[in-house]
Amino acid sequence: MGQQQGTVRTALLAFGLTALFTALLWREWERAAADSALPWGATAAALGAYLVGCAALPAVAPLLGRAARTGACALLLVLGCGLVAAAGPQHSWITMFALAACATALPLALSLGATALVLAGVGAAALATGRTEGQLGGLVVIASVSVAVALAVRLTEANAELRRGRDQAAQLAVLRERERFSRDLHDLLGHSLTTIVVKAGAGRRILEATGDTVRAAAELRELEDLGRRSLAEVRGAVAGTRRVTLAGELLRAGAALSSAGVGLRTPAEVPSGGDEALGYAVREAVTNVVRHAGATRVEISTGPGWVEVRDDGCAEGVVPGTGLSGLERRLAERGGALTLSPSPGGGLTVRAEVPPDEDGGRP
């Protein structure tokens, strides 16, 4: 639909400009017809076909193949040069219409070559016939119009290409933002909902097994606090203001693993702040331990630009899912990498690395 509309606009513009310049040069057309060696009827028919062809070529050129466009341009140039030959070299301005039309349909180099060839032919004919008076000015006008049209067409094409590039960049930015939001939402809800399920199960088991309402109430209070934090994080993700830190995720990991009955060993000194990508790595690894590993112990170690999460669970048949794939892309965006390998004593080791100079606020 857009191409059809563009073709119609081009046709209206081409026919309008052809009609305008024909009207402005009407006196010159009359003189050319009077000087023509052809019969009046043949001259009128040739001029009509020539002008219609010049007006139609810019509109139909995009619909033609390269060979067809070149053939149409050659036909118009032959017809224009034939009219000049019939009327005399003093009417060389007639070729201006064909050259302008060809400038819209041919590559720039070919268009300029055709212009130079026509000008050389007209100049040679003027010298051969001795009708050189006023020819220089006419040839300059023809060359100027042809070059100007060719450059204007290339400028229009360049602007259209820039608009297409801008539209594609905008679409790509939207897709990237959607992917980022989807990844953030998965990282948030995957960990939070897993911890909520674990804590709710722990409270239920306490009530069913012992009836200890005090311990059950403590689990429920932690569950309530976790729900509030999760809600705040989701709102922050929607607003784009959420900040994940390595230190914060280490503290959250302790609460989640404790509720699942998994022991945790963390670095003696927990860094303040921390890299966001490494924080996500801890969150995803701990979530997977609670969900899938069946581990009893987890050890987290960290250093400048890296963090490792090791568990003693089952590492067989580990297939990276949405969370690990999203984490791998997140680290890659920071120039880092994710490594999954079996732990020496059984289980899985998840190692995330980012360049030390891209510490994102890590001290």
N, C-alpha and C positions, 0 to 999 in steps of 0.2 A: 504493500500500500504506500509506504514512504517513497519507494523508488518511482512508482507511478506519479505521485504528486510532484517529485523532483523533475521528472521528465516533462510534465505539463508546464511547470514553472519555467523550465529552460526553453521550451518551445515558444511560450508566450513572450519571453524576453527576447529570444532570437528573432522572431517574426516582427516584434515591435521595433527593435533597433533597425532591422533591415528596412522596414517601412519608413522609419524616421529618416534614415540616411538617403533612401531613395527619393523622398520628398525634398530633402535639402539640396540634392544634386539633380533635381528634375531638369533644369536647364541643360546641364552637362549631358544627361541621358538623351535629350532631344538632339543636341549637337552630334553625339556619337551615332545616333540612328541616322541622322542626315548624312554623316560622312561615311557610313558603312557602304561597302561595295556589294553587300547582299541586298536582295529585294526587301522592301519594307516589311512584308508579312513574315519572311524568314527571320529578319532582324528582331522583330517584336517577339516572335515565338522563342528565339534563342535567349533574348534578354529575360523573358518571363521565366523560362525554365532555369536559367542561371540564378536569378534572384530567389526563386522558391527553393532551389537546391542549397544555396548558401544559408538561407534561413532555417531549413529543416535539418541540416547536418549536425549542428550542436545538440539537438534534441535526440536524434536517432543514433548518434555515435556510441553512447554507452550500451545500446542494445545490439551493436554489431561486433563481430569478431575483428581481430587486428587486420586481417587481410581485407575484409570488407570495408573497414574504415579507410584503409590506405587506398583501395580502389576508388571509393567515392571521392576522396580528396583529389586523387589524380584526375578523375573525370571532371570535377569542377574547375581545376586549374587549366586543363586542356580547353574547356569551354570558354573560360575567361580569357585565356591567351588567344583563342580563336576570334573572339569578339574584338580584342585589341588589334589583331592582325587585319580584321575586316574594316575597322574604323580608323586605324592609324595609330602609331605609337604615342601621339599627343593625348590619346585617351587611355593611357596605361593605368590610370586610377581605377579602371574597371576591375583589375585584378585584386584590388584591395579587399573586395568582398569575399572572394574565394580564399585569399590568404588568411583573413580573419577567421573564417569558418574552419579552415584547416588547423589553425592554431588551437582551436578547442578540441580537436579530435586526434591530433598526432602528438607523439612525444616531442619534448621541447627541441631536441637536437634535429629531429626530422623536420619539424615545422620551420626552424630557422634555416635549414638547408634548402627547403622548398622556396622560402622567401628570397634567399640569395640567388637561386637558380632563375627564378622569374625576373628578378631585377636585372640580372646579367643578360637575360634574353631580351628584355625590353630595351636595355641600354644598347645592346648590339643592333637591334632593329632600328633604333633611332639614329645611330651612327651610319648604318647602311643606307637609310633613306634620306639622311641629311636633315631630319626633323628633330634637331636637338634643342631647339629653343624651349625653355621652361621645363625641360625634362628632369634636371637635377632636383628642383623643388618637389616635383611630383614623385620621384623615386624616394626622396627623403620622407615624404608623407606616408607613402605605402609601407616603407620599412618600419617607420615609427608605429603605425597602427598595428601592423602584424606583430611586432615584438611586444607592444603594450598588451595586446589581447593575450598572447601566449603567456606572458608573465602574470597577468591577472588571473588566468585560468589556473596556473600553478599555485598562486597564492590562495585561491579559493579551495583547491584540493588540499593544500597544507593545513588550512584552517579546519576543514572537515576532518582531516586525520587527527588533528589536535583535539577536536571535540569528541571523536570516537575514543581516543586514548583517555581523555578525562572521564568519559562515561564508564569505560572499562575499569579505570582506577577507582572510581566511586563504587562500582559494583563489587570490586575485589575488597575494598575497605569494609563494605557491609558484610561480606562473607566472612572476613577475618574477625570482625567484631562479633558476629553470631557464633563463630567457632570458639572465640575466647569466652564469651558468656556461657556457652554450653559447657565448656571445660571447667570454668569456675563453679558453675552450679553443681556439676557432678562432684567436684572435689569437696565442696561444702556439704551437700546433702548426703553423699556417700559416707563420709566419716561421721557426721552428726547423727544420722539416722541409725547407723550401725551401733554407735555408743548408746543411743536412746534405747534401742532394742535390748542391748546387753544389760543395761541398768534396770529396765523394766522387768526383765527376766530374773535378775538377781533379787529384786524386791519381792517378786512373786514366790520364788523358791524359799526365801526367808520366812515369809508368812505361812507357806504350806508346810515347811519342814519343822519350824520352831515356834511359829507364832510370835516371834520377837518383833513387836510393833515399833520399838525404838530404832532398831537397825533398819527395818523396812522403811520407816519414815525418813531416815537419813538418806537411803538410796533414792527415795522419791524427791527429797529436797534437791539432791544433786541432779536428778533427772529434770526437775523444774528449772534449775539454773542453766543446765545445758540447753534446754528448749529455748530459754530466753536468749542465750548467746547465739544459738543457731539462727533464731529469727532475726536478730540484729545483724548477723553476717549476711544473711540472704538479702536483707534490705540494703546493706552496704554494697553488696555485689550489684544489685539493681541500680543503685545510685552511682556506682563506680568509685566508691570511697573506701572500700574494704582494704585492709592491709594485713597480710599474713607474714609472720616473722618466725624464724627458726626457734627462738627461745619460747615463744608462745606455743608452738606446736609440740615442743618437747614436754611442756607442762600438761598440755591436753593429752598427749600420748600416755602419760602416767595415769590419768583418770580413766581413760578408755581401757587400758590393759588391766588395771587393777580390778575393774568391774567384771572383766572376762576371766579373772583368775590367772592372769599371766604376769610373771615377774618381769621387772624392768630395771635395767642398769643404764644409767646415763652418765655423761661426762661430769667430772667433779665440779668443773666450773661451767655453768650454763651461760653462753654468750648472750649479752643483751642485744636487742634488735634482731638482726639476722637477715639473711637473704631470703626473699620471697620464694624463689624457685626451690631452694633447699627446704624451706618450711613445707611447701607442698609435697616434696619428696617424703618427708617424715610422715605427713598426714596420710598419704596414699599407702605407704608401706605398712603403717600401723593398722590402717583399715583392713588391708588384705590379710594381716596376721590374725586379726579378730574374726574375720569372716571365714578364711579358708585354711589357715596353716595348721591349726590344732596344736599350737606351740604352748610350752609352759614357761619359756624364758625368752626375753628379747634384750638385746644389747645395742645401744645407739652410741656411736662415736662420731665426732665431728672435728674438723680442722679448717684452716683457711681455704675456702672454696670447695669444700666437700663434706658429705655426711654419709654414714653407713648405718643401715639397719639390718641386724642379723638376728635370726630366730632359730630355734631348735625343732621346728615343726617338720612338715612334709614338703619337700621341694620338687617331687616328681610330677611331671605333666603340667608344669606351670606354663600357661599361655597368656601373654600380655593381653588384657582386655581394654575396655574404653579408658579406664583410669590410668593404667600404665602407659598406654599409647599417648594419651593427652599429656601426661607428665614428660614423656620423652620429647614431644613437640615443644613443650614449654621450656625445657632445658636447652633444646637445640636453638630456640630463639635467642637464648642468652649466650650462645656459643659453648654450651656445656654438653654433657652426655649422661646417659643412664646405663648402668651395667647390672645385670642379674646373673648371679652365679651361686652354685651350691656352697653352703657353709661347711667348713672342715668337719664339724661335729654333727652334721646333718642339718637340714633346714635350708633357708635361702638367705643370701646376702644381697641387699639392694644398695647400690652405691650411686649417688648423684654428685656430679661435679659441675662447677661453673668456673670460668676464669677468675683468678684472684683479684684482678683489677676491675672486675664487674661485680663487686660485692654487694651492690644494692643496699648499702648502709651497714654492712657487717663491720664490727670494730676491728 
